[in-house]
Amino acid sequence: MSSLAPLLMLDHDGVVVDSFDVYSAALIEVCRRSGIRGVATPDDVLGLLEGNVFESLRALGADDAVVREIVLRGARALRNALPWVKPFPLMPQILDELGDTHHVVIVSACDEDVVWAYLHRFKVTRVAEVAGIGAGERKVDKITSLMRRFPGQETHWFVGGTAGDMREARLAGATPCGVAWGWHAPELLLETGAATIAQTPAALLEVVAPEQAQDFWD
C-alpha cells in the first residue's frame, strides 16, 4: 500500500491475537526469577498495563537486564505458542480489508519478527509495517514518529486494548479507539482516553473506516 494512503495504527496482542495467557505467564515467571515483587497473578499483569509496561516494571525495581529478559522470554513464549494462539474472529480479514485503503502499522511492545510470524500464519498480507520493541519501549514515541510521516491527516487512529495504549496514544496526539475484546474493560479504556469503543471486530470498520464497512459485508 502506498505511503500516500492514510495511516492506521493498531496494537497486536489483545487486539489482533488472543495472547494474554501466554504473555502474562511469561512475564510472571521472569519477575519471579528476578525477585520483582508484586507481579504474581494475571491481575497484577493487567495492573502493569494500565501504563507503559516497561515503565511500570522499572517502578517495581526492574533494571535494564530484567526488562531485556522479559522481552526475550515473552517473544520466545509467543513464538512457541504460535500453533495454538488464535486471532480474534475476523481480525485477519479486517486487517487486509483496511490494508487495501490504509497504511496499516502494528505498534507493539513485542518483537517485530514474532508479530510478522503471527501475521503470516493468519495469512494477513496487507499490513505495511510493524513498529515493535526494536523501535523503542514507548508506544508514544513510536506513534509520534509515525504521525510525523503522515502530516495533515484529520484523524490518526490508534486501536488498542489496554489503558496504557489509550494513555500513550493520547500523549502522542493520536485518537485512541478501544476494543471491547481487549485486555482491559471498556469502562477503563474510556476513563483513560478512548474516544470510542469498538464492540466487535466487525464494528471496528464502522469506527476507523466507515466507508468500507458496507463493502465488507457485500
Long-range contacts (C-beta under 8 A, 24 or more apart in sequence): 1-99, 1-100, 1-101, 1-102, 1-103, 1-104, 1-126, 1-128, 2-103, 3-103, 3-149, 3-150, 5-101, 5-102, 5-103, 6-101, 6-102, 6-103, 6-150, 6-153, 7-102, 7-103, 7-105, 7-146, 7-147, 7-149, 7-150, 7-153, 7-156, 8-98, 8-102, 8-103, 8-104, 8-105, 8-157, 8-159, 8-208, 8-209, 9-104, 9-105, 9-106, 9-107, 9-143, 9-146, 9-156, 9-157, 9-158, 9-159, 9-174, 10-95, 10-104, 10-105, 10-106, 10-107, 10-158, 10-159, 10-160, 11-106, 11-107, 11-108, 11-139, 11-158, 11-159, 11-160, 11-161, 11-162, 11-165, 12-106, 12-108, 12-110, 12-115, 12-118, 12-130, 13-78, 13-108, 13-109, 13-110, 13-161, 13-183, 14-160, 14-161, 14-162, 14-179, 14-181, 14-182, 14-183, 15-88, 15-91, 15-159, 15-160, 15-161, 15-179, 15-182, 16-87, 16-88, 16-91, 16-92, 16-95, 16-106, 16-118, 16-119, 16-122, 17-85, 17-86, 17-87, 17-88, 17-91, 17-118, 18-85, 18-86, 18-87, 18-88, 18-181, 19-78, 19-81, 19-85, 20-45, 20-183, 22-77, 22-78, 22-81, 22-85, 23-74, 23-77, 23-78, 25-77, 26-70, 26-73, 26-74, 26-76, 26-77, 26-78, 27-70, 27-73, 27-74, 29-73, 30-66, 30-69, 30-70, 30-73, 30-74, 31-57, 31-60, 31-62, 31-66, 31-70, 34-62, 34-66, 34-69, 35-61, 36-60, 36-61, 36-62, 36-66, 37-61, 46-183, 46-184, 49-162, 49-163, 49-164, 49-183, 49-184, 50-162, 50-163, 50-164, 50-184, 50-188, 50-192, 51-163, 51-164, 51-167, 52-137, 52-138, 52-139, 52-140, 52-164, 52-168, 53-109, 53-164, 54-109, 54-137, 54-138, 55-137, 55-138, 56-164, 67-137, 71-109, 71-111, 71-133, 74-110, 74-111, 75-110, 75-111, 75-113, 75-114, 78-110, 78-111, 78-114, 78-118, 79-114, 79-117, 82-117, 82-118, 82-121, 85-118, 87-118, 87-122, 88-181, 88-201, 89-201, 90-201, 90-202, 91-122, 91-201, 92-122, 92-123, 92-124, 94-201, 94-202, 94-204, 94-205, 94-216, 95-119, 95-124, 95-126, 95-127, 96-124, 96-125, 96-126, 97-205, 97-209, 97-212, 97-216, 98-126, 98-205, 98-208, 98-209, 98-212, 99-124, 99-125, 99-126, 99-127, 99-128, 100-126, 100-212, 101-209, 101-212, 102-209, 103-128, 103-129, 103-150, 104-128, 104-129, 105-129, 105-130, 105-131, 105-146, 106-130, 106-131, 106-132, 107-131, 107-139, 107-142, 107-143, 107-146, 107-158, 108-132, 108-133, 109-133, 109-137, 109-139, 138-168, 139-164, 139-165, 139-168, 139-169, 139-172, 140-168, 140-169, 140-171, 140-172, 141-172, 143-168, 143-169, 143-172, 143-174, 144-172, 144-173, 147-172, 147-173, 147-174, 157-207, 157-208, 159-198, 159-204, 159-208, 160-189, 161-189, 162-189, 163-188, 163-189, 163-191, 163-192, 166-192, 166-193, 166-194, 167-192, 167-193, 169-193, 177-204, 177-207, 177-208, 179-204
